Amino acid sequence: MERCLACEADIAGIYNVASGNQGLARAVQECGFSQHLLYITHELNEVTEPLLRSGIIDLLITQSLETLVRLSQRCLIELSLGAETVHDTNYLPVHIVSEFNLPAQFVQHTESLGVN
């Protein structure tokens, strides 16, 4: 990614679908673009939260793990009881998180871990 960023001066944004946000954020910072690079990635965690707060990451696409587990459990129970179709299997809410709507419970959780 460092080579790509160094060779392409007209990159407007990055959408990271995988892990490696610390290394990618470091590469973005080191390339020193004259304009802000839009950086979108997934999951709010101890790596992405400080990067979001500092303005390196602009947006996070998140899903509720609890909702995923609950829907999966319901689906498996219904199928094990003989249901032919399960209607809610494709519904998992997606949330867009920015520094302006960072969930308070995550902030409290990361502060208890000593993450700044």
N, C-alpha and C positions, 0 to 999 in steps of 0.2 A: 504494500500500500504506500509505503514511503516513496518508492520509485515512481509509482503512478502519480502521486500528488506532486512530486518534484518536477515531473515532465509535463503535466497538464495544468497550465495556469488558468484555464477557463472553467474549472470545475465549480459548479454552483452549490452542490450538495452531495451528501453521502447518506445512503440508507443501508444500515448494517443489520442484516437479518440473523447474524450469528453472535457468538461471544467475542471476546478480544477487545472490549471497549477501552480498556486502559491503554493498550498499545496503539489502537487507532486514534484515540484522543491525543496521545503524545505525538504521533505522526502529523496530525492536523496542526497542532501547536507549532511544531518545529518547521513546518513548511512556510509559515508566515504569510498567508494569503493577504492581499491588500483589502479584500472585502470579506465579511463574515461568511463562512461556509455553513450552510444549513445541514445540521447533523441530526438524523432521526435513527433511533434504534429501538430495541425491545427491552421490557422488564425493568421495573423499579427495584433496585437492590443496592447493596453497600458500595458497589463500584459506580453505578450510573447516577445515584443520587447526588454525590458531590460534583460530578461532571455536569449535571443538570443545573445545580445551584451556581456553578462558576460560569455558566454560559457557553461551555464547549458543546454540550449536547443541548439541542433545542427542544426536542419532543421525544417522548417515550410512548410506545404503544404497549399497553399492558392488558392482561387478562387476570381474572381472579382465580387463583389456584383452588380456593375453597369451592367456588362455583363449578369449576371443572371436575373436581372430585365428586361433588354432590350429583351433578348431572350424569357422570359416568356410573356412579353407584346405582342411581335410579334406572338407568338404561340396562345395566346388567341384571338387576333384580327383575325388571319387567320381562326381559328376554328369557331369564331362567324360569319365570312363571308361565311362559308360553305365548307372550305377546308377539304378534307377527310384525308389528311396526312400533317404533318408539318415536314420538313426535318431537321431543325437545333435544334430540342428540346433536343437532347442528346449531343450536343457539348458545353461544358463549359470548357474553357482552365484552366489548372492547372499549378500553378507556384511553384517551389521549392525555398524557400528563406533561405539563410544562413547569417551569419554575414558579408560575403564578397560581397553579392549582395543585401543588404538591400535597398529598394527603397528610393530615396532621398525625395520624397514627404511625406513619412511616417515619416522620421526623422524630417523634418521641422514641421509637424503636431504635433508630440509628444513633440518637444521642445516648441512649443507655449502653450502646456498644462502644461508645467513644469515637464514632465516625464523625468527622467534621466536614 
